[in-house]
Amino acid sequence: MTASDPPPALFPEAAVVPTIDRARLAELTAREQELFVETHPRSRAAYEEATHLFGRVPMTWMMKHAMRFPIYLAGARGATITDLDGHTYADFALGDTAAMAGHSPAATVAAVQARFADLGGATAMLPTEDSQWVAAELTRRFRAERWSFALTATDANRWAIRLARAVTGRPKILFNSYCYHGTVDESLIVATPDGPADRPGNVGAPVDVTQTSRVAEFNDLDALAKELANGDVALVVMEPALTNIGIVLPEPGYLEGVRELTRQHEVLLLIDETHTISAGPAGAIGFYDLDPDIVVIGKSIGGGIPAAAYGVRAELADAILSRTDLDIIDMGGVGGTMAGNALSAAAARATLERVLTDEAFAHMIGLADVFAAGVREIFARHDLPWSVSQLGARTEYRFSTTPPRNGTEAAAAHDQELDDYFHLYLANRGILLTPFHNMALMCPQTTRAQVEEHLTHFDAAVAELLGSRPWP
C-alpha cells in the first residue's frame, strides 16, 4: 500500500476460519519444536544458565516465543540476524519497530562513534545542536512545532498525558480498546459487554483503571461521542491504525470524525506514531493527512539507540510554558536525566537524515506490497479464507476471513496454536516474524530475495498443515 493508495475497506465483522485439523497441527508443532531444540544447543545452554534473570531473560517480554527457549543473539546487520548457534535469519520482526532502520545502520553507527568516542560525552545534561535539527525534522514530518525528548515512547506518552491534564484541568484520558502505548497505566483498559474494565493480565494496577480512563472501540465514532460527552476527558490517545493487537486499519471517515469530535468537545488529540511510522516518511499523519495536537514517536528514530519524543502545537506549548504553577523543569513529573542526551540526539539525526529517508520508505513499502500480494496468492491457491492487512512497510496475515475492525474483534480472532506453528516452522528455516503476531516489517536493507524466501517457506508450511504436501 503506497502513500497514494486509499486505505483498504474493511468488512462489518471478523469471521473465524473453517475448522483446522488440530491433531495434525499439534503433531506438526511438536515436530518443529523438537527440530528447534536439536539445532539450537548453544541458545538452550545459555537459557538454562540464566538463573539470575527474572524469567531467565533480561526483559520479561523475551519470554514471548513459540520455542521452549528463546533464540540468543550473536550479531545483526541490516535485515539479518545471527544466533549463538551460527544460524542466520531474515529478520522481519526488526525489534517490533525498534530496528526499522535496520540493525546497526552505517550512518547511525558513524554518528554514535563520532559522538561517544571522538567528541566524547554521551550525556551531560546539556543540549547539543543535533537536538534542534531532529526537532525541526520531526516538525517537517509530523507537523507539531515544539518537541521534547524521552528515551521511550512510554515515557513520552506519560509526560504528554500529564501536560494535557494540567493544561485542560480534566482528569481522564480516552483510549481505544486493546490499544498499545507502552506501559502507560491509564491505557490498560478494554471495552467489555459489562462496561470498561482492566485489560486482562494487568499487573499491579495502581488504581481501578476506570478512575483514570475512558475507552471506546476503534472505528466507532458513536462510542467515542458518548464518552466525550461526559466532559471529563483531557486527551484522546490513539494510534491512527491499531498495531499491537494486529493491524486494524481505520475505516473511511473515521480519523476525520475523531478530529471533529475532539474539537467539538474541546479535547486534545494525541497521535502515537511509534508503530504507524511504517505508513511512510511522515507516518500515518502524512499518509492520512491528520492534524493532531500532540504527537509521540519512539523506537525507530534512534536507529537502535534509545530515543523518543513528543511534539505539541506551538500554541499549546505556549500555554504550558506560561503556567507558573507547573514545574516542568525539576520534580513536576515530566522529564528524566537521560532524556534528550547527546548520544540519542546524534543517533536520531543520522537515522532521520540518512537512513529512514523518502527513498528508503519507497523501497520498504514496495517490498511490503510484494510480501502481502504473495501471501494473498498463497491463500487463494490453497483455498484458505484468511486475510492480509498492510500499513505501508508493515504487513500481517490473520486467521480470519475479513480483517477485524476494532481491537476486541482482533483479540477474539487470535489463534495461538496457529501462531506457534507458523513461527516455529519459519524460524527453523531462517525467517523471523514479530513474536506477538504474524507481522512482518521491512527495513531499508531488506531484500526481495528475503521476501521471496519467506513466501516459499510459508507456502510449504501451509501445504503441510493442509495435508497437500507430505511431511519430509
N, C-alpha and C positions, 0 to 999 in steps of 0.2 A: 504494500500500500504506500504510494508515494504522496508527497505533500499536496499534489494537485487532485488526488482522488477524494471523493466524498467518503465519509465513514460508512462501512457496510451496514445495511439494515439488519436489525435483529428481529427475532420472532417473539410472539407473545409469551411463550413459556419454554423452559428446557425440558427435553424428554429423555428418559432413560433408555439406553440401548437394549436390544434384544438379549436374551439370556446367553451368557458365555459359559462354555463347559468349564466350570470351576475346578473340577477334579484335574482336568488337563492343565489348566492354568497353575494349580498348586504344584503339579509334578514338574512343569517347566521351570517355575520359580525356584523350586528346590534344587533342580539341576544347575541352574545359573548360580545359586548361592554356593554350591559345592565347588563349582568351577572358579568362582571368585576366591574362595578360601584357599584353594590349591595353588592359584597363581599369584597370590599376594602374601607370601610368608613374612616379608620384612615389615609390611604395614601391620600385619597381625601381631608380630612381636612387639612393635613399638606401642601398639594399643594396649597390649597386655601388661607392659611395663609402666604405663602411665597412671600409676596408683595415686599420685599426689595431685592429680587433676580432678576437679569436680565433674563426675560423669566420664572420667578418663579422657576428656577433651579440653582444650583451652577455652572454648566457648560452648555452652550447652547446645546451641543450635547445630553444632557439628555432630550431634547425636542423630540428626535427621538424615537418614540414609536407608537404602534398601538392603545394604550389606550387613554382615554380622559385626563388622568393624569398619571404620572409615578408611578411605584411601589417604595415605600420608604423602604430603607434597615434598618433592625434592627440588624442583625448579619449574619455572614457567617463562615463556617468551611469547609475545603476541597472542595467538589463539590456541597455543599448545601447552599442555601441562605434562610434566614427567613425574612419576611417583617413585617411592623408595625402591620398588622392585624393578625399576627400569622401563616400565610401560609408559607409552606416550598416549595422550588423549587429545582429540579435537574438543576444545572447551567451549561449549555453548551455554554454560552456566555463567561464566565470567563474574564470579563473586556476587551473583544476584544483582548485577549492575555496577558494583564497585569497581570492576575491571572492564567496564565497557570501552575504555580507551585501549584495551589490550594489556597483557601482562608486561610490565616494565617497558613502556613505550620509550623509544630512544630520546625524544625531545624532553620528556619529563625526567628521565634519568640524568640527562646532562644538566638540567636546571637544578635538580636536587644536589647533584655533585658540586655544582658551582656555588650554591648557597651554603651547603653544610660543610664542605671540605675546603673549597678555595677561598670564599669570602669569610666563612665561619659564622656560627650563630644560627641555631635552629629556632630558638625562642628567647626573646629578651624583653618582652612586654613593651616593645617599641614598634611603631609602624614601619613598613617598607613601601617603596614606590610600586612594587608589584601589586599590592592590595588595591590601590586606586585603579590600576589597569584592569584587574579582574572585575572590580565593581562596575567599571564603565562597560566592559564586555557583557557582563550579566544584564545590565540595563539595555544594551543593544538587543540582546536575545529575548529577554523576558519582561521588559518594559518598566518594571519597578525602578524608581530613580535613586533610592538610598539603600545601601547594603551594609549588613553587619555579618561577621563570620563566626562559625562554630566548627567543631570537629566532626559532628554527626548531624544528620537531618533530624534525628530525635531531639537533640538539644535545640536546633533551630526552630522546630515546631513548638517546643516547650516555651521558649523565650517569646516567640511571636504570640502565643496564646496569652501569656502574662501581659504583654503590651496591649493586646486587644481588650482584655478585661479592664485594664487600667484606664484606657482612653474612652471606653464606652460606658463604664460603670455597670455593666451587666455581668452576671455570674456564669452563664452557661455557654458551652461550646457544642455545636452540632456536627455530627459525623455521619457518614454512610455506614450501614450495617456491613460488617465484615471488611471494613476498610483496613488499610495499613499505613501507619505514620510512625513507625518505630515503636518504642516502648513508652509512648506518651500515655499516662494513666487514664486521662479522660477519653481516649479513643477506643478503649476496650469495652465497647458497648454494642449490642446487637438488637435488632427488632425481632420479637417473637409474637406468636398469636396471643400471648398473655401480656404483651407490653414490652417496654425496653428492659434489658437485663444485662448483667455482666457477660462478656464473651466467655464461652466455655473454656475452662482451664486458666482463667485469670488468676495470677499468682499474687497473693497477699495484697489485694486492693486496699488502699489507704482509707477509702470511704466507699459507700454504695455509689456505683458509677452514675446512677440516675440523679444524684445530688449535684453532679458537676456537668452532666452532659445530656444532650438530646440526640435522637437518632432518626434517620429516615432512610428508606431504601434508595439505592442508586436508581436513576431513571424514573423516579416517582415524584413529580412536581406537586401533586396534591398532598402527599405526606409531608413534603418539605414546607409547603404553605401552612399546613395545620400546625406544625411545630414552631415555625417562626411567629405565628400569630400570638403565641404566649407572651411575647415581648421581653423575654429574659435572655435571649441569645446574643452574645457579643460577636461571635465569629462562626462562620461555616468553614470547616477544614475539610478539603476533599482532594482526591486525585481526579483529574478530568476523565480518566478511564481507570477502573479498578485493576490492580495488577497482582496483588499478593494473595488473592483468592482465585487466581487465574485471571486472564484478561477478560474484563467486562467493558465493552465499548458503549459510549453514550449514544442514545437514540437521537435522531434528528430533532433539533429544537430544545433538547434537554439542557445543555450547558447555557444556552441563551436564557432559558427560563429560570435557571438558578440565579444568574446575574440579575435578572429583572426582579425576582422575589427578594433577594438580599437588599437591593437598593430600596425597594418598596418598604421594607421593614427596618431600614437603616441598620443593617447588619453587615459587618465586614466579611469579605470573602478571601480565603487563603487557598491558593492552588499549590499543592505539593507535587513538584516535578521530579522528585528523586528517581522514580522509575520511568515516568512518562516522557522523560527527555529522549527516550528511544524514538519518539514520533518524528524527530528532526532536529536540526541545529538549534532551533528556538523552542524545542519541546512541544508539548500539546498546546501551550499558549500561542505559539506561532501557527501550529497546524490547524487549530480550531478558531483562531483569532479571538482569544479571550482577553478580558480586561479586569484582572483581579486587583484587590487592594494590597495583598501580601503574597509573596512568592517564596517557596522554600525549595532549595536544591541541595543535594548532597551526593555522597558516594562517588560518582563517576568523575566529578570535576577535578579531583586531585590526582587522577591517573594512578591510583593505588596508594597515595599518601592521604591520610585522613583530612578531609576538607568538606565543609558545608557552608551554606549561607542562607540568610533570609533577607528579602528586599521588601521595602514598603514604598508606597506612593509618597511623593515629596510633601504633600500637604499633611499626610498622616505623620510623617517623620517630624515635621514642624510642630504639630500638635503635641506629640510626645515630648519633644525636647523643651517645649515651653512650660511643661509642668514641673514646678519647683518642688512638688511634694513626692516626686518619683525618683528613687535612687537607681539610676541605670548605670552608674559608674562603679559602685562598690558592692554593697551587700543587699541589693534590692531583689535578687533572684534572677537576674539576667546577666549572662556572660560567664566567662571562665578564663583562668590564667593562660591556658594553652590556645584559646581561641584566637584566630587571626595571626597565628605565629608566622614567622618569616619563611619557614620551610614549606608549610602548606600553601602560602601565597605564591611562592616561586613555582611549586608544582602545578597549582591551578592555572597560573598564567601560561605555562608551557603547554599544558594539556588543552586549554581552550584555544590558544593561539595556533598551535602546530599539530595537534592530534585530532581532536573532535571538531574537525573543520566541515564546511559545507560539502567538500569533495568526499571526505570520509563518510559522511552520512549518506550520500548518494550511493556509494559502494555498499554500505551496510544494508540499506533498505532494499537495494537491488537483490542482494543475496537472500534477504528475508522473503522477498517475493518468490524467489526460486524455491526456497525451503517450503513455504506454505503451499505453493502450487504442486510441488512434488508429493507432499503428504495428502493433499486432496485427491491426486491421481491414484495414490495407493488405496485410499478409502474407496474410491469409485470402482477400481478394478477388483477389489475383494468384496464389493457389495456391503461395505460397512457404513452404517448411518451415523458416523462420527463427524465432528465439526472441527474447524480450524479458525482461530482468531489471530489477528495481526494488528500491531500498533507500531508502524514504522519498522525499525530494526529488530523488533521483538515479535515472536510468533509462538503459538501454542496449539497443541491438539488436545481435544477433550473427548471424553467418552459419553457424549450426549448428542442427540440428533441436531439440536439447534444451540447456538451459544447462549448461555444464561444471560439474563438481562439485569440481574442485581446480585448482590453478594450472597443473599440467602439461597437463591437458586444455584449459585456457583458452589456453595458449600455442600448442598444436597446432591450435586452431580458428581462429587468426588468419589473415586473408586481406588482405595489404597492398594488392593490386590493387583489391579491392572497397572497402577503406577509402579509398584515394586518390580513387577515382571519386566516392563519395558526399560526401567532404569538399570536393572541388573544386566539384562541382555545387551544393552547398548554399552554400558561401562566395560563389560567383558570383551567388547570388540572395539574399544578405544574411542567411545563417544560419551561425553558428559553433558547431561541436561541439568537445569536448575533443580536441586533436590526437592523443592517444595511442590513442583508441578512438572508437567511435560512441556516446559517452556524453554525456548532457545533464543539467545540473544547474539547478534553479530557485533564484531568489533572491527576496527579498520584493517586488522591483519587477517581476519577470517577469509578463507579461500573458497572458491566454488568447489574445488575438489573435496574439501571437508564437508560441505553441504551435501554433495552427492554421495559421499561415504555414509553419512547419516541415513540418507534415503535408502541406500542399498541394504543396510543392516536393519532399518526399521521395517522395510518390506519383508525381509526374511523373518523377523520376529512376528509380524502379523500372520504370515503364512504358516508358521509353526503353531501359533495359537489356534488358528482355524483348522489345522489338520490338513491343509492343502500342500504342505511340504513335509517330507519325512524328517524325523529327528536325525541329526548326524550320528 
